[in-house]
């Protein structure tokens, strides 16, 4: 089955720790995205990648980092510099930037 | 600044009726507008895309209108069913650029 997967589903982090959220897609999509969703707010773009080895900052990139070494994979690292990391994180992909996005199931990160 | 507004109050309707959700935007000239469905704790699922030169688009029981003069889109679900209960997100993207802006969504409850 083609799709986009995220792991883990739930993640707990102690303050001061870096954590990495996984995102994999087998849809052969060029574009991939990371969003953060907080209650009562729309999805906010963290990072965007249009092609392998290229990525751009979104609106709230501070405290986050990404890599795009393979077309299928776009991991997100939440660093200790992110002051309020508790949120629902969504990864998405699209054929290109002009088409609809396919979302993964999300990772809920909680800082203890 | 660019802004998308969706009714933050939940919409409650009776099964079989038509649900109408509104998306208004300001300070933006979108090339196209999308609607997504999101169930609790899950990633959004794409429903429909309408371009700036299109007035209306239909898919099964779904209909979307796009009025660039009023800066508004209406999303209709006809013959609604309890299974349509979810949060519906409006999303806009401008020509060029890579960023899609999402609204906070409207929660729909369809009562049997």
Backbone of each chain as ProteinMPNN parsed JSONL, in Angstrom:
{"seq_chain_A": "XXXXXXXXXXXXXXXXXXXXXXXXXXXXXXXXXXXXXXXXXXXXXXXXXXXXXXXXXXXXXXXXXXXXXXXXXXXXXXXXXXXXXXXXXXXXXXXXXXXXXXXXXXXXXXXX", "coords_chain_A": {"N_chain_A": [[0.849, -1.197, 0.0], [0.513, 2.205, -0.855], [1.658, 5.09, 0.879], [2.034, 7.365, 3.673], [3.994, 7.388, 6.5], [4.407, 7.879, 10.016], [6.475, 7.909, 12.868], [7.416, 7.838, 16.352], [3.973, 7.166, 17.424], [3.257, 8.334, 19.816], [5.267, 10.379, 21.881], [7.476, 11.036, 24.466], [9.322, 13.484, 26.087], [12.056, 14.637, 27.967], [12.807, 17.791, 29.407], [15.342, 19.641, 27.76], [16.307, 17.639, 26.181], [17.037, 16.408, 22.9], [14.878, 15.26, 20.311], [13.962, 12.989, 17.691], [11.662, 12.866, 15.084], [10.164, 10.553, 12.96], [9.493, 10.355, 9.438], [8.209, 8.814, 6.674], [7.671, 8.13, 3.226], [6.14, 6.326, 0.56], [5.176, 7.135, -1.83], [6.427, 8.214, -3.915], [6.717, 10.944, -3.996], [7.896, 14.268, -4.574], [7.847, 16.569, -2.949], [7.927, 17.373, 0.512], [6.695, 17.981, 3.834], [6.678, 19.485, 7.121], [4.469, 20.039, 9.758], [3.117, 21.763, 12.563], [0.575, 21.304, 14.962], [-1.531, 22.948, 17.11], [-3.989, 23.132, 19.726], [-6.988, 24.672, 18.641], [-5.75, 26.165, 16.711], [-4.616, 26.731, 13.341], [-2.777, 24.508, 11.122], [0.701, 24.93, 11.294], [3.507, 25.727, 9.359], [6.609, 24.151, 9.584], [9.001, 23.194, 8.323], [9.933, 22.761, 4.894], [10.456, 20.691, 2.039], [11.421, 20.552, -1.233], [12.783, 18.901, -2.851], [15.205, 16.237, -2.921], [17.94, 16.703, -0.696], [17.476, 19.378, -0.372], [15.933, 21.942, 1.485], [13.633, 24.193, 3.073], [13.023, 26.828, 5.424], [10.002, 27.158, 7.284], [7.296, 28.972, 8.771], [7.774, 28.692, 11.504], [10.392, 27.732, 12.236], [12.381, 27.888, 14.165], [14.313, 26.232, 16.587], [13.957, 23.763, 15.548], [15.136, 21.144, 13.327], [15.879, 19.664, 10.125], [16.421, 17.002, 7.715], [17.066, 15.857, 4.378], [17.959, 13.42, 2.971], [17.217, 11.261, 1.508], [14.704, 10.537, -0.94], [12.411, 9.384, 0.104], [12.348, 9.941, 2.807], [12.039, 12.186, 5.574], [13.081, 13.305, 8.2], [12.385, 14.956, 11.334], [13.956, 16.9, 13.746], [13.474, 17.837, 17.011], [14.791, 20.233, 18.885], [16.478, 21.122, 21.98], [16.315, 23.796, 22.041], [13.841, 24.57, 21.28], [11.244, 26.134, 22.717], [8.627, 25.538, 23.499], [7.666, 22.72, 22.915], [5.626, 20.815, 23.104], [3.119, 19.353, 21.321], [1.099, 18.412, 18.453], [2.477, 16.767, 15.798], [2.66, 16.862, 12.335], [3.413, 15.25, 9.337], [3.683, 15.647, 5.825], [3.235, 14.947, 2.307], [3.572, 15.714, -1.198], [2.955, 15.461, -4.737], [4.054, 17.568, -6.149], [4.564, 21.046, -5.433], [2.204, 22.182, -6.22], [0.021, 20.609, -5.891], [-2.412, 18.593, -4.024], [-1.893, 17.74, -0.545], [-0.73, 14.848, 1.123], [-1.233, 13.456, 4.215], [0.516, 12.165, 7.076], [-0.154, 10.001, 9.952], [0.506, 11.412, 12.225], [2.45, 12.552, 15.082], [2.341, 12.709, 18.508], [3.862, 14.795, 20.649], [5.064, 15.132, 23.884], [6.358, 17.13, 26.398], [7.961, 16.473, 29.363]], "CA_chain_A": [[0.0, 0.0, 0.0], [1.241, 3.468, -0.845], [1.223, 5.956, 1.944], [3.01, 8.125, 4.431], [3.988, 6.898, 7.869], [5.147, 8.634, 11.016], [6.7, 7.179, 14.114], [6.366, 7.05, 16.973], [2.678, 7.835, 17.515], [3.374, 9.154, 21.021], [6.659, 10.56, 22.272], [7.647, 11.838, 25.663], [10.68, 14.016, 26.131], [12.411, 15.447, 29.126], [13.355, 19.093, 29.018], [16.774, 19.624, 27.493], [16.639, 16.545, 25.27], [16.634, 16.456, 21.496], [14.197, 14.058, 19.845], [13.765, 12.963, 16.245], [10.415, 12.277, 14.62], [10.37, 9.929, 11.665], [8.473, 10.477, 8.411], [8.584, 8.053, 5.478], [6.596, 7.992, 2.238], [6.454, 5.489, -0.605], [4.315, 7.646, -2.889], [7.314, 8.793, -4.925], [6.477, 12.385, -4.02], [9.09, 15.092, -4.442], [7.727, 17.564, -1.878], [7.551, 16.914, 1.849], [6.44, 19.09, 4.748], [6.405, 19.26, 8.53], [3.586, 21.009, 10.376], [2.798, 21.635, 13.977], [-0.814, 21.65, 15.207], [-1.881, 23.21, 18.5], [-5.451, 23.256, 19.866], [-7.6, 25.941, 18.263], [-4.956, 26.866, 15.694], [-4.375, 26.029, 12.092], [-1.457, 23.909, 10.976], [1.772, 25.899, 11.011], [4.594, 25.081, 8.628], [7.913, 24.197, 10.237], [9.986, 23.08, 7.246], [9.447, 22.268, 3.61], [11.507, 20.209, 1.142], [10.882, 20.375, -2.58], [13.546, 17.863, -3.539], [16.264, 15.668, -2.081], [19.073, 17.567, -0.341], [17.061, 20.78, -0.328], [14.796, 22.222, 2.349], [13.484, 25.609, 3.404], [12.336, 27.108, 6.673], [8.647, 27.661, 7.25], [7.013, 30.097, 9.658], [8.168, 28.476, 12.901], [11.511, 26.793, 12.154], [13.322, 28.026, 15.275], [14.287, 25.119, 17.525], [13.763, 22.524, 14.788], [16.022, 20.909, 12.2], [15.454, 18.562, 9.258], [17.343, 16.56, 6.677], [16.372, 15.18, 3.268], [19.019, 12.68, 2.288], [16.551, 10.331, 0.601], [13.409, 11.037, -1.381], [11.334, 8.812, 0.906], [12.475, 10.208, 4.232], [12.174, 13.606, 5.937], [12.991, 13.337, 9.662], [12.378, 16.247, 12.028], [14.539, 16.898, 15.085], [13.03, 18.903, 17.909], [15.945, 20.442, 19.752], [16.214, 21.721, 23.291], [16.109, 25.23, 21.828], [12.409, 24.805, 21.059], [10.788, 26.435, 24.077], [7.304, 24.978, 23.798], [7.565, 21.682, 21.892], [4.471, 19.933, 23.254], [2.19, 19.61, 20.214], [0.833, 17.325, 17.512], [3.312, 17.035, 14.633], [2.162, 16.21, 11.131], [4.255, 15.223, 8.142], [2.872, 15.528, 4.618], [3.972, 14.937, 1.045], [2.762, 15.98, -2.391], [3.686, 15.202, -5.987], [4.814, 18.787, -6.258], [3.975, 22.046, -4.543], [0.937, 22.671, -6.754], [-1.039, 19.613, -5.708], [-2.847, 18.354, -2.658], [-0.942, 17.098, 0.334], [-1.118, 13.615, 1.801], [-0.7, 13.563, 5.568], [0.726, 10.997, 7.905], [-1.061, 9.911, 11.094], [0.899, 12.356, 13.267], [3.159, 12.184, 16.315], [2.028, 13.626, 19.616], [5.041, 14.973, 21.494], [4.802, 15.747, 25.184], [7.561, 17.399, 27.185], [7.652, 16.232, 30.779]], "C_chain_A": [[0.877, 1.237, 0.0], [0.741, 4.34, 0.28], [2.368, 6.672, 2.604], [2.888, 7.714, 5.887], [4.816, 7.802, 8.756], [5.331, 7.752, 12.239], [7.58, 8.012, 15.035], [5.037, 7.8, 16.982], [2.655, 8.783, 18.718], [4.836, 9.203, 21.428], [6.711, 11.477, 23.475], [9.106, 12.246, 25.76], [10.887, 14.784, 27.415], [12.97, 16.766, 28.619], [14.86, 18.984, 28.815], [17.206, 18.524, 26.541], [16.242, 16.89, 23.841], [15.886, 15.165, 21.17], [13.993, 14.148, 18.34], [12.497, 12.216, 15.898], [10.633, 11.766, 13.203], [9.199, 10.184, 10.727], [8.982, 9.787, 7.15], [7.391, 7.992, 4.525], [7.064, 7.132, 1.069], [5.561, 5.866, -1.782], [5.108, 8.225, -4.053], [7.078, 10.296, -5.083], [7.78, 13.148, -3.842], [9.022, 15.998, -3.207], [7.314, 16.917, -0.558], [7.524, 18.094, 2.795], [6.351, 18.594, 6.186], [5.562, 20.408, 9.046], [3.48, 20.722, 11.868], [1.349, 22.066, 14.147], [-1.038, 21.777, 16.705], [-3.387, 23.428, 18.588], [-5.944, 24.641, 19.466], [-6.835, 26.727, 17.224], [-4.859, 26.039, 14.43], [-3.007, 25.385, 12.09], [-0.438, 24.993, 10.643], [2.974, 25.172, 10.43], [5.926, 25.269, 9.342], [9.011, 24.205, 9.179], [9.322, 22.485, 6.012], [10.637, 21.791, 2.791], [10.881, 19.934, -0.211], [11.558, 19.221, -3.305], [14.646, 17.378, -2.606], [17.399, 16.67, -1.913], [18.74, 19.055, -0.383], [15.9, 20.928, 0.639], [14.81, 23.705, 2.717], [12.713, 25.77, 4.702], [10.907, 27.58, 6.4], [8.499, 28.811, 8.237], [7.59, 29.949, 11.062], [9.342, 27.496, 12.989], [12.443, 26.843, 13.368], [13.174, 26.877, 16.267], [14.066, 23.766, 16.868], [14.852, 22.391, 13.731], [15.525, 19.707, 11.419], [16.623, 18.142, 8.371], [16.52, 15.894, 5.59], [17.439, 14.502, 2.413], [18.448, 11.684, 1.286], [15.184, 10.887, 0.238], [12.299, 10.594, -0.443], [11.289, 9.315, 2.338], [12.714, 11.685, 4.538], [12.056, 13.716, 7.461], [13.088, 14.748, 10.225], [12.993, 16.074, 13.409], [14.035, 18.107, 15.854], [14.151, 19.093, 18.922], [15.527, 21.081, 21.072], [15.985, 23.228, 23.187], [14.646, 25.577, 21.572], [11.752, 24.931, 22.426], [9.466, 25.803, 24.451], [7.001, 23.851, 22.81], [6.349, 20.774, 22.001], [3.425, 20.292, 22.214], [1.978, 18.322, 19.434], [1.577, 17.66, 16.225], [2.841, 16.197, 13.45], [3.159, 16.351, 9.993], [3.339, 15.037, 6.933], [3.782, 15.45, 3.397], [3.012, 15.269, -0.094], [3.63, 15.733, -3.619], [4.606, 16.385, -6.282], [4.076, 19.833, -5.445], [2.61, 22.526, -5.016], [-0.226, 21.704, -6.561], [-1.34, 19.358, -4.243], [-1.795, 17.602, -1.872], [-1.563, 15.858, 0.97], [-0.437, 13.628, 3.171], [-0.471, 12.201, 6.201], [-0.205, 11.026, 9.103], [-0.691, 10.829, 12.258], [1.668, 11.726, 14.414], [2.804, 13.207, 17.376], [3.224, 13.649, 20.556], [4.643, 15.694, 22.767], [6.126, 15.92, 25.921], [7.202, 17.308, 28.657], [8.4, 17.22, 31.67]], "O_chain_A": [[1.854, 1.323, 0.745], [-0.446, 4.34, 0.602], [3.515, 6.601, 2.163], [1.788, 7.697, 6.441], [5.793, 8.41, 8.317], [4.46, 6.958, 12.594], [8.399, 8.802, 14.565], [4.989, 8.963, 16.581], [2.108, 9.884, 18.648], [5.554, 8.208, 21.337], [6.087, 12.538, 23.507], [10.007, 11.438, 25.538], [9.997, 15.492, 27.886], [13.537, 16.837, 27.528], [15.562, 18.328, 29.585], [18.367, 18.485, 26.133], [15.245, 17.572, 23.603], [16.22, 14.101, 21.692], [13.869, 15.238, 17.782], [12.275, 11.091, 16.346], [11.209, 12.453, 12.36], [8.048, 10.225, 11.16], [10.042, 10.127, 6.624], [6.249, 7.824, 4.954], [8.219, 7.197, 0.648], [5.233, 5.028, -2.622], [4.537, 8.669, -5.049], [7.224, 10.845, -6.175], [8.654, 12.747, -3.073], [10.018, 16.173, -2.505], [6.46, 16.03, -0.524], [8.231, 19.082, 2.597], [5.997, 17.443, 6.441], [5.867, 21.579, 8.822], [3.718, 19.612, 12.344], [0.923, 23.063, 13.564], [-0.776, 20.85, 17.47], [-4.001, 23.868, 17.615], [-5.393, 25.655, 19.895], [-7.225, 27.843, 16.883], [-5.001, 24.816, 14.447], [-2.173, 25.675, 12.947], [-0.691, 25.863, 9.809], [3.4, 24.137, 10.942], [6.323, 26.389, 9.664], [9.846, 25.109, 9.142], [8.298, 21.806, 6.09], [11.705, 22.402, 2.831], [9.922, 19.17, -0.318], [11.004, 18.638, -4.237], [14.974, 18.038, -1.62], [17.77, 17.384, -2.845], [19.641, 19.892, -0.426], [14.972, 20.12, 0.616], [15.845, 24.37, 2.678], [11.858, 24.95, 5.036], [10.639, 28.293, 5.434], [9.456, 29.536, 8.508], [7.864, 30.943, 11.736], [9.28, 26.528, 13.747], [13.224, 25.914, 13.571], [12.074, 26.578, 16.732], [13.995, 22.742, 17.548], [15.424, 23.387, 13.289], [14.842, 18.838, 11.961], [17.651, 18.814, 8.288], [15.411, 15.422, 5.842], [17.768, 14.94, 1.311], [19.121, 11.307, 0.327], [14.578, 11.622, 1.017], [11.347, 11.34, -0.214], [10.281, 9.13, 3.02], [13.489, 12.353, 3.853], [11.03, 14.175, 7.962], [13.771, 15.612, 9.676], [12.586, 15.188, 14.161], [14.154, 19.246, 15.404], [14.422, 18.201, 19.727], [14.388, 21.514, 21.25], [15.516, 23.857, 24.136], [14.26, 26.744, 21.639], [11.703, 23.973, 23.197], [9.218, 25.557, 25.631], [6.146, 24.023, 21.942], [6.066, 20.025, 21.065], [2.899, 21.405, 22.217], [2.589, 17.291, 19.715], [1.344, 18.709, 15.625], [2.652, 14.986, 13.56], [3.676, 17.436, 9.728], [2.329, 14.339, 7.021], [4.949, 15.839, 3.451], [1.797, 15.123, 0.036], [4.859, 15.785, -3.558], [5.778, 16.215, -6.62], [3.057, 19.527, -4.827], [1.92, 23.221, -4.27], [-1.336, 21.965, -7.025], [-0.639, 19.829, -3.347], [-0.931, 16.926, -2.431], [-2.747, 15.828, 1.304], [0.779, 13.792, 3.27], [-1.162, 11.227, 5.905], [-0.973, 11.975, 9.263], [-1.487, 11.006, 13.18], [1.555, 10.53, 14.681], [2.946, 14.413, 17.172], [3.555, 12.641, 21.181], [3.975, 16.727, 22.735], [6.909, 14.979, 26.049], [6.278, 17.965, 29.136], [8.265, 17.173, 32.893]]}, "seq_chain_B": "XXXXXXXXXXXXXXXXXXXXXXXXXXXXXXXXXXXXXXXXXXXXXXXXXXXXXXXXXXXXXXXXXXXXXXXXXXXXXXXXXXXXXXXXXXXXXXXXXXXXXXXXXXXXXXXX", "coords_chain_B": {"N_chain_B": [[-1.566, 41.15, 7.85], [-1.635, 37.838, 6.403], [-4.651, 36.011, 6.638], [-6.817, 33.418, 7.618], [-10.147, 32.608, 8.185], [-12.227, 30.468, 9.879], [-15.344, 29.274, 11.068], [-15.239, 29.081, 14.465], [-16.995, 27.981, 16.194], [-18.746, 24.969, 16.791], [-20.607, 23.15, 14.352], [-23.799, 21.964, 14.401], [-25.926, 19.61, 13.036], [-28.849, 17.965, 11.689], [-29.117, 14.583, 10.644], [-29.23, 13.962, 7.153], [-29.709, 16.554, 6.386], [-28.292, 19.494, 4.744], [-24.985, 20.421, 5.261], [-23.241, 23.416, 5.696], [-20.204, 24.962, 5.474], [-18.013, 27.676, 6.203], [-15.34, 29.595, 4.827], [-13.313, 32.271, 5.181], [-11.036, 34.729, 3.956], [-8.294, 37.053, 4.271], [-6.157, 39.684, 3.049], [-4.811, 38.249, 1.043], [-4.147, 36.524, -1.988], [-5.121, 33.862, -3.245], [-3.985, 31.149, -5.285], [-5.17, 28.742, -5.379], [-7.604, 26.845, -3.51], [-8.135, 24.592, -0.873], [-9.92, 21.875, 0.677], [-9.919, 19.948, 3.598], [-10.468, 17.005, 5.563], [-10.432, 16.236, 9.008], [-10.102, 13.851, 11.462], [-10.381, 13.228, 15.022], [-7.193, 13.166, 16.559], [-5.869, 12.302, 14.302], [-4.259, 12.538, 11.017], [-4.951, 15.137, 8.575], [-7.188, 14.621, 5.783], [-7.278, 14.915, 2.332], [-9.882, 16.492, 0.492], [-11.149, 18.209, -1.557], [-10.079, 20.367, -4.236], [-10.012, 23.648, -5.462], [-9.554, 25.964, -8.041], [-8.497, 29.386, -8.641], [-9.762, 30.365, -10.881], [-12.041, 28.942, -11.055], [-15.466, 28.533, -10.239], [-17.049, 26.739, -8.906], [-16.996, 23.415, -7.586], [-17.595, 19.929, -7.621], [-17.944, 16.812, -5.856], [-19.192, 13.826, -5.544], [-21.173, 13.85, -2.707], [-20.227, 16.289, -1.977], [-19.661, 19.807, -2.283], [-17.939, 22.629, -3.402], [-17.558, 26.132, -3.345], [-16.049, 29.09, -4.685], [-15.343, 32.318, -4.195], [-13.646, 34.871, -5.308], [-13.968, 37.559, -5.182], [-15.525, 38.151, -2.938], [-13.795, 36.974, -1.254], [-14.076, 34.362, -0.184], [-14.932, 30.981, 0.588], [-17.297, 28.408, 0.289], [-18.279, 25.354, 1.718], [-20.066, 22.535, 1.113], [-21.937, 19.811, 2.372], [-24.081, 17.535, 1.249], [-27.091, 15.708, 2.1], [-26.273, 14.807, 4.693], [-24.469, 12.632, 6.94], [-24.055, 10.768, 10.01], [-21.433, 9.776, 9.942], [-20.072, 11.775, 8.689], [-19.264, 13.496, 10.59], [-16.74, 15.439, 11.83], [-13.701, 17.43, 11.84], [-13.318, 20.115, 9.645], [-11.004, 21.46, 7.476], [-9.883, 24.424, 5.931], [-7.713, 25.445, 3.342], [-5.245, 27.516, 1.873], [-3.319, 28.429, -0.995], [-0.919, 30.494, -2.551], [-0.022, 31.717, -5.852], [3.082, 30.639, -7.255], [5.665, 30.363, -4.764], [5.672, 28.214, -1.829], [4.207, 27.799, 0.383], [1.398, 26.618, 2.124], [-1.445, 27.867, 3.634], [-3.267, 27.115, 6.486], [-6.572, 27.042, 7.841], [-8.06, 27.1, 11.163], [-10.085, 25.303, 11.324], [-13.439, 23.894, 11.313], [-15.633, 22.3, 13.473], [-17.813, 19.685, 12.802], [-20.862, 18.254, 13.681], [-22.99, 15.635, 13.091], [-26.153, 14.639, 13.731], [-27.911, 11.643, 14.349]], "CA_chain_B": [[-1.008, 39.826, 7.616], [-2.578, 36.889, 5.806], [-5.487, 35.429, 7.672], [-7.941, 32.566, 7.214], [-11.1, 32.482, 9.28], [-13.294, 29.486, 9.819], [-16.175, 29.407, 12.259], [-14.675, 28.274, 15.551], [-18.077, 27.27, 16.861], [-19.123, 23.72, 16.133], [-21.857, 23.156, 13.606], [-24.607, 20.788, 14.71], [-27.06, 19.48, 12.124], [-29.559, 16.698, 11.698], [-28.83, 13.682, 9.522], [-30.037, 14.181, 5.961], [-29.67, 17.967, 6.017], [-27.061, 19.962, 4.112], [-24.072, 21.185, 6.107], [-22.503, 24.451, 4.961], [-19.1, 25.521, 6.251], [-17.509, 28.904, 5.576], [-13.922, 29.933, 4.941], [-13.047, 33.635, 4.722], [-9.618, 35.055, 4.034], [-7.958, 38.465, 4.065], [-4.764, 39.996, 2.698], [-4.257, 37.094, 0.335], [-4.675, 36.25, -3.33], [-4.777, 32.457, -3.435], [-4.094, 30.521, -6.596], [-6.194, 27.721, -5.197], [-8.108, 26.615, -2.168], [-8.383, 23.167, -0.638], [-10.634, 21.468, 1.883], [-9.466, 18.685, 4.175], [-11.208, 16.5, 6.712], [-9.546, 15.707, 10.038], [-10.725, 13.175, 12.592], [-9.573, 13.464, 16.234], [-5.962, 12.419, 16.723], [-5.387, 11.771, 13.017], [-3.846, 13.536, 10.047], [-5.992, 15.576, 7.638], [-7.365, 13.892, 4.532], [-7.683, 15.828, 1.262], [-11.219, 16.283, -0.066], [-11.379, 18.908, -2.822], [-9.248, 21.519, -4.582], [-10.649, 24.517, -6.437], [-8.602, 26.976, -8.472], [-9.033, 30.748, -8.591], [-10.604, 30.628, -12.047], [-13.21, 28.063, -10.975], [-16.468, 29.038, -9.3], [-17.674, 25.658, -8.157], [-16.511, 22.078, -7.871], [-18.388, 18.917, -6.923], [-17.446, 15.437, -5.784], [-20.202, 13.025, -4.828], [-22.062, 14.692, -1.902], [-19.497, 17.489, -1.599], [-19.608, 20.902, -3.242], [-17.156, 23.78, -2.948], [-17.607, 27.343, -4.157], [-14.883, 29.95, -4.449], [-15.651, 33.669, -4.651], [-12.431, 35.663, -5.058], [-14.365, 38.942, -4.893], [-15.893, 38.153, -1.522], [-12.711, 36.303, -0.507], [-14.797, 33.386, 0.613], [-15.278, 29.683, 0.035], [-18.318, 27.655, 1.019], [-18.132, 23.907, 1.578], [-21.37, 21.947, 1.388], [-22.108, 18.356, 2.388], [-25.508, 17.259, 1.134], [-27.54, 14.431, 2.678], [-25.219, 14.521, 5.675], [-24.563, 11.388, 7.703], [-23.236, 10.825, 11.233], [-20.037, 9.507, 9.587], [-19.451, 13.024, 8.217], [-18.836, 14.252, 11.769], [-15.282, 15.603, 11.824], [-13.28, 18.824, 11.672], [-13.025, 20.404, 8.236], [-9.989, 22.512, 7.364], [-9.732, 25.165, 4.686], [-6.299, 25.753, 3.136], [-5.023, 28.368, 0.707], [-1.948, 28.614, -1.461], [-0.764, 31.504, -3.587], [0.755, 31.349, -7.03], [4.503, 30.651, -6.912], [5.722, 30.056, -3.336], [5.458, 26.824, -1.448], [3.517, 27.705, 1.653], [-0.053, 26.508, 2.197], [-1.926, 28.374, 4.919], [-4.436, 26.36, 6.936], [-7.446, 27.57, 8.868], [-8.108, 26.287, 12.377], [-11.078, 24.253, 11.134], [-14.767, 23.929, 11.924], [-16.067, 20.973, 13.894], [-19.172, 19.361, 12.368], [-21.52, 17.112, 14.317], [-24.224, 15.245, 12.424], [-26.903, 13.82, 14.677], [-28.811, 10.666, 13.714]], "C_chain_B": [[-2.095, 38.901, 7.038], [-3.37, 36.177, 6.897], [-6.579, 34.575, 7.044], [-8.86, 32.429, 8.412], [-12.127, 31.409, 8.971], [-14.068, 29.585, 11.128], [-15.642, 28.492, 13.353], [-15.743, 27.529, 16.323], [-18.426, 26.018, 16.074], [-20.472, 23.881, 15.44], [-22.595, 21.846, 13.885], [-25.791, 20.733, 13.746], [-27.646, 18.078, 12.217], [-29.178, 15.884, 10.46], [-29.79, 13.957, 8.355], [-30.062, 15.628, 5.495], [-28.354, 18.301, 5.324], [-26.247, 20.791, 5.105], [-23.332, 22.187, 5.237], [-21.457, 25.072, 5.881], [-18.488, 26.675, 5.472], [-16.024, 29.086, 5.837], [-13.74, 31.332, 4.355], [-11.552, 33.93, 4.855], [-9.398, 36.533, 3.743], [-6.488, 38.592, 3.724], [-4.084, 38.846, 1.969], [-4.91, 36.971, -1.025], [-4.327, 34.809, -3.675], [-4.903, 32.014, -4.882], [-5.111, 29.388, -6.531], [-6.478, 27.501, -3.729], [-8.447, 25.132, -2.045], [-9.213, 22.981, 0.625], [-10.149, 20.082, 2.288], [-10.414, 18.301, 5.305], [-10.193, 15.966, 7.713], [-10.381, 15.102, 11.166], [-9.816, 13.317, 13.816], [-8.342, 12.567, 16.306], [-5.373, 11.86, 15.441], [-4.959, 12.905, 12.09], [-4.996, 13.922, 9.133], [-5.998, 14.721, 6.377], [-7.918, 14.856, 3.488], [-9.061, 15.451, 0.719], [-11.353, 16.894, -1.465], [-10.408, 20.054, -2.98], [-9.994, 22.324, -5.625], [-9.693, 25.653, -6.765], [-9.28, 28.337, -8.574], [-9.936, 31.063, -9.767], [-11.823, 29.713, -12.103], [-14.174, 28.614, -9.937], [-16.989, 27.953, -8.379], [-17.049, 24.331, -8.548], [-17.317, 21.087, -7.035], [-17.676, 17.576, -6.934], [-18.413, 14.674, -4.908], [-21.108, 13.963, -4.026], [-21.421, 16.024, -1.517], [-19.55, 18.533, -2.703], [-18.824, 22.048, -2.616], [-17.389, 24.942, -3.902], [-16.459, 28.246, -3.742], [-15.192, 31.31, -5.053], [-14.473, 34.568, -4.31], [-12.754, 37.135, -4.818], [-14.737, 39.083, -3.426], [-14.791, 37.603, -0.636], [-13.306, 35.246, 0.425], [-14.98, 32.084, -0.162], [-16.347, 29.059, 0.92], [-18.149, 26.184, 0.688], [-19.442, 23.276, 2.013], [-21.276, 20.423, 1.399], [-23.616, 18.109, 2.338], [-25.823, 15.881, 1.713], [-26.554, 13.954, 3.738], [-25.542, 13.271, 6.499], [-23.735, 11.527, 8.974], [-21.753, 10.589, 10.95], [-19.328, 10.738, 9.027], [-18.954, 13.881, 9.375], [-17.317, 14.253, 11.844], [-14.979, 17.091, 11.858], [-12.867, 19.032, 10.222], [-12.131, 21.64, 8.153], [-9.997, 23.12, 5.971], [-8.247, 25.511, 4.551], [-6.132, 26.527, 1.842], [-3.557, 28.335, 0.305], [-1.928, 29.632, -2.583], [0.016, 30.976, -4.762], [2.243, 31.496, -6.709], [4.627, 30.217, -5.469], [5.367, 28.621, -3.003], [4.557, 26.685, -0.247], [2.012, 27.616, 1.473], [-0.47, 26.972, 3.586], [-3.217, 27.653, 5.272], [-5.25, 27.169, 7.938], [-7.476, 26.626, 10.062], [-9.173, 25.198, 12.306], [-12.391, 24.532, 11.831], [-15.184, 22.503, 12.232], [-17.523, 20.777, 13.489], [-19.664, 18.13, 13.118], [-22.828, 16.855, 13.578], [-24.949, 14.258, 13.322], [-27.869, 12.903, 13.931], [-30.264, 10.907, 14.111]], "O_chain_B": [[-3.292, 39.155, 7.171], [-2.829, 35.795, 7.935], [-7.192, 34.97, 6.053], [-8.406, 32.165, 9.525], [-12.802, 31.441, 7.942], [-13.509, 29.936, 12.167], [-15.599, 27.273, 13.186], [-15.45, 26.561, 17.026], [-18.401, 26.014, 14.843], [-21.342, 24.634, 15.878], [-22.073, 20.76, 13.634], [-26.564, 21.686, 13.648], [-27.032, 17.15, 12.743], [-28.948, 16.43, 9.381], [-30.989, 14.156, 8.549], [-30.398, 15.906, 4.343], [-27.421, 17.498, 5.316], [-26.755, 21.737, 5.709], [-22.851, 21.841, 4.158], [-21.783, 25.633, 6.927], [-18.447, 26.657, 4.242], [-15.519, 28.775, 6.915], [-13.985, 31.548, 3.168], [-10.892, 33.43, 5.766], [-10.199, 37.177, 3.065], [-5.678, 37.73, 4.062], [-2.931, 38.514, 2.244], [-6.09, 37.279, -1.189], [-3.32, 34.567, -4.341], [-5.801, 32.441, -5.607], [-5.819, 29.112, -7.5], [-5.721, 27.903, -2.844], [-8.966, 24.51, -2.972], [-9.206, 23.825, 1.521], [-9.991, 19.181, 1.464], [-11.068, 19.149, 5.913], [-9.214, 15.325, 7.332], [-11.248, 15.76, 11.742], [-8.609, 13.505, 13.667], [-8.44, 11.351, 16.135], [-4.467, 11.027, 15.489], [-5.254, 14.074, 12.338], [-5.918, 13.133, 8.931], [-4.975, 14.177, 5.961], [-8.914, 15.537, 3.733], [-9.371, 14.278, 0.513], [-11.635, 16.189, -2.434], [-9.962, 20.647, -1.997], [-10.549, 21.761, -6.569], [-9.09, 26.239, -5.866], [-10.508, 28.421, -8.592], [-10.795, 31.94, -9.666], [-12.555, 29.712, -13.093], [-13.758, 29.103, -8.887], [-17.326, 28.207, -7.222], [-16.625, 24.14, -9.688], [-17.675, 21.368, -5.892], [-16.929, 17.24, -7.853], [-18.45, 14.852, -3.691], [-21.764, 14.812, -4.629], [-22.033, 16.809, -0.793], [-19.493, 18.21, -3.89], [-19.022, 22.39, -1.45], [-17.414, 24.76, -5.12], [-15.964, 28.182, -2.617], [-15.292, 31.447, -6.272], [-14.313, 34.982, -3.161], [-11.915, 37.879, -4.31], [-14.312, 40.024, -2.755], [-14.839, 37.745, 0.586], [-13.073, 35.24, 1.634], [-15.157, 32.077, -1.38], [-16.301, 29.17, 2.145], [-17.91, 25.811, -0.46], [-19.879, 23.46, 3.149], [-20.622, 19.823, 0.547], [-24.336, 18.439, 3.28], [-24.957, 15.012, 1.807], [-26.062, 12.827, 3.678], [-26.7, 12.915, 6.717], [-22.801, 12.328, 9.011], [-20.901, 11.143, 11.643], [-18.103, 10.738, 8.905], [-18.288, 14.892, 9.152], [-16.687, 13.198, 11.913], [-15.891, 17.917, 11.9], [-12.15, 18.212, 9.647], [-12.453, 22.705, 8.679], [-10.105, 22.416, 4.967], [-7.596, 25.834, 5.545], [-6.787, 26.238, 0.841], [-2.668, 28.228, 1.15], [-2.798, 29.639, -3.454], [0.64, 29.917, -4.685], [2.621, 32.397, -5.96], [3.635, 29.686, -4.971], [4.816, 27.903, -3.838], [4.174, 25.572, 0.115], [1.413, 28.425, 0.764], [0.082, 26.525, 4.591], [-4.145, 27.586, 4.466], [-4.698, 27.886, 8.773], [-6.985, 25.499, 9.99], [-9.176, 24.276, 13.121], [-12.459, 25.291, 12.798], [-15.105, 21.615, 11.383], [-18.372, 21.612, 13.801], [-18.983, 17.107, 13.184], [-23.668, 17.746, 13.454], [-24.435, 13.184, 13.634], [-28.556, 13.329, 13.003], [-31.153, 10.179, 13.669]]}, "name": "protein", "num_of_chains": 2, "seq": "XXXXXXXXXXXXXXXXXXXXXXXXXXXXXXXXXXXXXXXXXXXXXXXXXXXXXXXXXXXXXXXXXXXXXXXXXXXXXXXXXXXXXXXXXXXXXXXXXXXXXXXXXXXXXXXXXXXXXXXXXXXXXXXXXXXXXXXXXXXXXXXXXXXXXXXXXXXXXXXXXXXXXXXXXXXXXXXXXXXXXXXXXXXXXXXXXXXXXXXXXXXXXXXXXXXXXXXXXXXXXXXX"}
